[in-house]
Amino acid sequence: MAKQLMIYERAVPISAETHRAWSVKSGNDFSFAKSINSVPLLAAEFATAAIENTIVFAGDDDAIFPSVILGIEADKNDHVNEDGTWRGSYVPAFLRRYPFVFSKSEDEKTFTLCIDEEFEGFNDKGKGERLFDSEGERTQYLETMLQFIQEYQNQFQRTQTFAKNLAKLDLLEPAQAQFQKDGKQSSLGGFKTINREKLKGLSAKKLKDLATTDELELCYLHLHSLNNLTPMARKLSGDKA
């Protein structure tokens, strides 16, 4: 699986001084994500995403984090159609927050709301939702997006703790998916999955700890979602078998 690519080309801090007259016109165009075959997934998204998507873990050591597979080829998102519309019933929060994102200070204690100035819907023509009113105050739209990004960051930290816990318990192992594409054998790798037997073999106390924090449920949602990978690969490759 390809290394996570950045979708932000030029993220800059949002300010009333610079962006008072600017607006954001959003829609159903996900062309900005057409070249990434996976994105980070928050723990809070597992239950919904696991219905038809595959959840894996990417990265190493402290950088390990859950991801959702969006394509079976490197640098290609099979969930984005030619016209930029989204194919599928669920859009990960990582993409829904675009073009907004938090940047953090070197000590990781201060977060600043930023926007990708290269986003096509970012304009000073009054199209879409204004960021600031005529007095330079945040609009309800910007307040709503700020709350969304703040909640995303909170959930990110919780998910990071969950992933680190799995690594600490030595439950993750490298995995690879095999499938047919255009009549040829292909594979998708570079990710990790939970070893079911190791999970079952944990002590009663460790299993109880996982259950108490709802992390045990997340483990099994992940394992259940692995069943979606082969059907997804067949569907995307046009294989009716």
C-alpha positions, 0 to 999 in steps of 0.5 A: 500500500502506498505511503500516505500522500499529502492532499494539501498543497499550500495550507496557510493560517486563516485570519480575518486580516488576510481572508475577510473577503474570502469564501469556500464553495464546497461540493461533491468534487473529490478530485483532490484525493484521486491519487491516494489509495488510502487515508487515515481513519479515526476510531469513531469511524470504524463501525460505519467504514467497516460495513463496506470498506477495509480497515488496516494499519499503516506506519511503524512504531509511534507513527502507526495509525488505522487507514482505510483502503480506497484503491488497489493500485498505488497512487490511485483512488478507486472511490473517485470517479472521472468527474470527481464525484465519490463512489461509495456510501462513506467518505472518511473524515480525513477527506471531509475536513478538506480544505481545512486542517490544523497545524501545530506548534513545535511543542504540539501544544498550540493548534492553528486552523489553516486552509489550503489556498490552492483548493479550487473552491476557495475564492474572493468572488463571494461564491459559497460560504464566507469565512468572515462577516463584514466586521471581521468576525467568524461566520457560523460556517467557519465556527462550524468547521472549526468545531469539526476540526477540533473534534477531529483532532480529539478523535485523532489523539484517541485513535493514536493511543489505540494504535500505540496500544496494539503495537505495545501488545504486539498484536500487529503483523505485516499483511498482504492481499492477493487478487486478480486484475485483468486476468493477472495476479496482483498484490497490495501490501505495506500495511499491517493487520491484527493477529486474531490468535494473538488477540484471543491469547491475551490475558483476561486482564488485558482483554478486560482493559481493551473491552473497558475502553471499547478498543476490543470492539474496534479490534473485531470491527477491523478484523471483520472489515478484512472480509471486504477487501477481496469483493472490493478488488473484484468489483473495482477490477470488473471481475464478476466472479 
